[in-house]
Amino acid sequence: MTEPSQKPEKVAEYESVLEQYNLQKLDAISDALSHHQGRFQEQLNKHRAASETRRKLAEKAKRIEDQINATDKRLSAISGQLHLISSLKLECLRKVEKLKQKVEQLELSLSEKQGVLEAKQDTLSLTTFWRQQFQDTATKGAFITHCRLSYITHINKLIPSILSSLCSDAEGLLATEQLLGFQLMADIQLRPSSGALSLLKRSKGQLTRTYLALFLAMFMVARARMQFRPNFVWMDEVIDALDVSGIEGLQTWLRQYCGEVGGRAFLLTHRDVSGGRMVRVTKNKQGGTEYTLIE
């Protein structure tokens, strides 16, 4: 009676063990499947990455091929341009050679014309004018002497009025104009007027007034008789030895004379001078020259 009851118990125990075994087997199969699925996904990803890499390499190879083709075309175009440039260079060299020959001809012609121009300018200059007037020659000595005396007479008539404008009582003298009076002689020497100081006894400022009066008188006479009449007077540092009244006198005379003949006078000096317009010349920090107009 006991055996039948034991048999169902063993069957139940066997089925329980079998069930556990099947569960464990299913778990193992599930783990293996998951593992294989992971491996498969990994291989699939690698395959996709390799395909993408091949695609990119193919595109890059296509771009490189296109660039090579474009470069070949540019090289072909450049080769044609180089050939054209070579032809143009040869043509330019021929033109340059012709221009060199023309420049040499022009330089020769310019040299000849420059000589003619210098000769004409020399005849027009004030220095040449007075040198010609003060030189006697065997063929025209009498006429030149007559003209010289006429010029000297005219100059001596102009000197007192000019000297009057340049002179003042700034040096403490009662009659500066009379003390500085002089005449130009036929032998081109300066002779003090009666009662005037000799040239050796005159101060630097007095000598400056003396020579300015002579220069301005000679300029007026020469300009009136020259075919070419200069309208500009340049006076370089001639006022450095003059006092304020002397400078003002010179400016007054120049302003009056230039107004009459329509000319311009320029005084070049390192001093600050009032009256008229002044152009100040200075050096800037860069070493250049600056010109400033001061009214």
C-alpha positions in Angstrom: 0.0 0.0 0.0 3.0 2.3 0.5 4.6 1.9 -3.0 1.8 3.6 -5.0 2.0 6.7 -2.8 5.7 7.0 -3.2 5.6 6.8 -7.0 3.7 10.0 -7.5 6.0 11.9 -5.2 9.0 10.8 -7.3 7.3 11.8 -10.4 6.5 15.2 -9.0 10.1 15.6 -7.8 11.3 14.6 -11.3 9.1 17.0 -13.0 10.2 19.8 -10.7 13.8 19.1 -11.5 13.0 18.8 -15.2 11.2 22.2 -15.0 14.2 23.8 -13.3 16.5 22.3 -15.9 14.4 23.6 -18.7 14.2 27.1 -17.2 18.0 27.1 -16.8 18.4 25.9 -20.4 16.0 28.6 -21.6 18.0 31.2 -19.6 21.2 29.9 -21.2 19.7 30.0 -24.7 18.4 33.5 -24.0 21.8 34.7 -22.9 23.5 33.0 -25.9 20.9 34.6 -28.2 21.5 38.0 -26.7 25.2 37.5 -27.0 24.9 36.5 -30.7 22.5 39.4 -31.3 25.1 41.8 -29.8 27.9 40.3 -32.0 25.6 40.5 -35.0 24.8 44.2 -34.3 28.5 44.9 -33.8 29.4 43.3 -37.1 26.5 45.1 -38.8 27.8 48.4 -37.4 31.3 47.6 -38.6 30.0 46.7 -42.0 28.0 50.0 -42.2 31.1 52.0 -41.1 33.2 50.2 -43.7 30.6 51.0 -46.4 30.5 54.6 -45.3 34.3 54.8 -45.4 34.3 53.3 -48.9 31.7 55.7 -50.0 33.7 58.7 -48.7 36.9 57.4 -50.2 35.1 57.0 -53.5 33.8 60.6 -53.3 37.2 61.9 -52.4 38.8 59.9 -55.3 36.2 61.5 -57.6 36.9 65.0 -56.3 40.7 64.4 -56.7 40.1 63.2 -60.2 38.0 66.3 -61.0 40.8 68.5 -59.5 43.4 66.7 -61.6 41.3 67.3 -64.7 40.8 70.9 -63.8 44.5 71.3 -63.1 45.3 69.8 -66.5 43.0 72.3 -68.1 44.6 75.2 -66.2 48.1 74.0 -67.1 47.1 73.8 -70.7 45.7 77.4 -70.5 48.8 78.6 -68.7 51.0 77.0 -71.3 49.1 78.9 -74.0 49.4 82.1 -71.9 53.1 81.6 -71.4 53.6 81.2 -75.1 51.6 84.4 -75.7 53.6 86.2 -73.0 56.9 85.0 -74.6 55.7 86.5 -77.9 54.7 89.7 -76.3 58.0 89.9 -74.4 60.0 89.6 -77.7 57.8 92.3 -79.2 58.3 94.6 -76.1 62.0 94.1 -76.3 62.0 95.2 -79.9 59.9 98.3 -78.9 62.2 99.0 -75.9 65.2 98.9 -78.3 63.5 101.4 -80.6 62.6 103.6 -77.6 66.2 103.6 -76.4 67.3 104.8 -79.8 64.6 107.5 -79.7 65.6 108.5 -76.2 69.2 108.9 -77.3 68.0 111.1 -80.2 65.8 113.1 -77.8 68.6 113.5 -75.3 70.9 114.7 -78.0 68.2 117.1 -79.3 67.5 118.2 -75.7 71.2 118.9 -75.0 71.3 121.1 -78.1 68.2 122.9 -77.1 69.4 123.2 -73.5 72.5 124.9 -74.8 70.4 127.4 -76.8 68.1 127.9 -73.8 71.0 128.6 -71.5 72.4 131.1 -73.9 69.0 132.8 -74.1 68.6 132.8 -70.3 72.1 134.1 -69.9 71.2 137.1 -72.2 68.0 137.7 -70.1 69.6 137.6 -66.7 70.2 140.7 -64.7 73.8 139.8 -64.1 74.5 139.5 -67.8 72.6 142.7 -68.5 74.8 144.7 -66.2 78.0 142.9 -67.2 77.2 143.8 -70.8 76.4 147.4 -69.9 79.7 147.9 -67.9 82.1 146.4 -70.5 83.6 148.5 -73.3 84.6 146.9 -76.6 86.7 148.2 -79.4 83.8 148.3 -81.8 81.1 150.0 -79.6 83.1 151.5 -76.8 81.7 155.0 -77.3 78.1 153.9 -77.4 78.5 151.6 -74.4 80.1 154.4 -72.4 77.3 156.7 -73.3 74.7 154.1 -72.2 76.6 153.3 -69.0 76.7 157.0 -68.0 73.0 157.2 -68.8 72.2 154.2 -66.6 74.4 155.4 -63.8 72.8 158.8 -63.9 69.4 157.2 -63.7 70.5 154.9 -60.8 71.9 157.9 -58.8 68.6 159.7 -59.2 66.7 156.7 -57.7 69.1 156.0 -54.8 68.1 158.9 -52.5 64.4 158.1 -52.5 65.0 154.4 -51.9 67.6 155.2 -49.2 65.0 157.5 -47.6 62.6 154.6 -47.2 65.2 152.3 -45.7 66.7 154.9 -43.2 65.4 156.0 -39.9 66.6 157.5 -36.7 66.7 154.1 -35.0 70.4 154.2 -34.4 70.3 157.4 -32.6 71.6 159.6 -35.4 69.9 162.8 -36.4 70.3 162.4 -40.1 70.8 158.8 -41.0 69.8 159.3 -44.6 72.4 162.1 -45.0 75.1 160.0 -43.3 74.5 157.1 -45.6 74.2 159.0 -48.9 76.4 157.8 -51.8 76.7 157.8 -55.6 77.6 155.2 -58.2 80.6 156.4 -60.2 81.5 155.7 -63.9 84.2 153.3 -62.7 81.6 151.3 -60.8 82.8 152.4 -57.5 80.7 153.8 -54.6 81.5 157.3 -53.4 80.0 158.7 -50.2 78.1 161.9 -50.5 79.4 165.1 -48.9 79.1 164.8 -45.1 78.3 161.0 -45.3 80.2 158.2 -43.6 82.8 156.3 -45.6 82.0 152.7 -46.4 84.6 151.5 -43.9 83.0 153.4 -41.0 79.5 152.3 -41.7 78.0 149.6 -39.4 76.6 146.3 -40.8 73.1 147.6 -40.7 74.2 150.8 -42.5 76.0 148.8 -45.2 73.0 146.7 -45.7 70.9 149.8 -46.3 73.5 151.1 -48.7 73.7 147.9 -50.8 70.0 147.4 -50.7 69.4 150.9 -52.1 72.0 150.2 -54.9 70.5 146.8 -55.7 66.9 148.1 -55.9 67.9 151.1 -58.0 69.8 148.8 -60.4 66.9 146.4 -60.5 64.4 149.2 -61.5 66.7 150.5 -64.3 67.5 147.0 -65.6 63.8 145.9 -65.5 62.7 149.0 -67.4 65.2 148.3 -70.3 65.1 144.5 -70.6 62.9 142.7 -73.1 62.2 140.1 -70.4 60.8 141.9 -67.4 60.9 139.8 -64.2 57.9 140.1 -62.0 59.5 138.5 -58.9 62.2 139.7 -56.6 63.8 137.1 -54.3 65.9 138.5 -51.5 67.7 135.9 -49.4 68.6 136.9 -45.8 69.2 140.6 -46.7 67.3 141.8 -43.7 69.2 140.0 -41.0 71.3 143.1 -40.2 68.3 145.5 -40.3 66.4 146.7 -37.3 62.6 146.7 -37.2 62.2 150.2 -38.7 64.6 149.3 -41.5 62.6 146.1 -42.3 59.4 148.1 -42.2 60.9 150.7 -44.6 62.0 148.0 -47.0 58.6 146.3 -46.9 56.9 149.7 -47.5 59.1 150.4 -50.6 58.6 146.9 -52.0 54.9 147.0 -51.5 54.6 150.3 -53.3 56.9 149.3 -56.2 55.4 145.9 -56.7 51.9 147.5 -56.6 53.0 149.8 -59.5 54.5 147.2 -61.7 52.3 144.2 -60.7 55.2 142.2 -59.3 55.8 140.1 -56.2 58.6 140.3 -53.6 59.8 137.5 -51.4 62.0 138.0 -48.4 63.8 134.8 -47.2 64.9 135.1 -43.6 65.2 133.1 -40.3 63.6 136.0 -38.4 60.0 136.5 -37.5 58.8 139.5 -39.7 55.5 141.2 -39.3 53.5 142.8 -42.1 52.4 141.0 -45.3 51.9 137.3 -45.6 54.5 134.9 -44.4 55.2 131.3 -45.3 56.8 129.4 -42.4 59.0 126.5 -43.5 59.6 123.8 -40.8 60.7 120.2 -40.5 58.2 117.7 -39.1 59.0 114.6 -37.0 59.2 112.4 -40.1 61.9 114.6 -41.6 59.6 116.2 -44.2 59.2 119.9 -45.0 56.0 121.7 -44.0 54.9 125.1 -45.4 52.5 127.1 -43.3 50.9 130.3 -44.7 50.6 133.0 -42.0 48.5 136.0 -42.8 
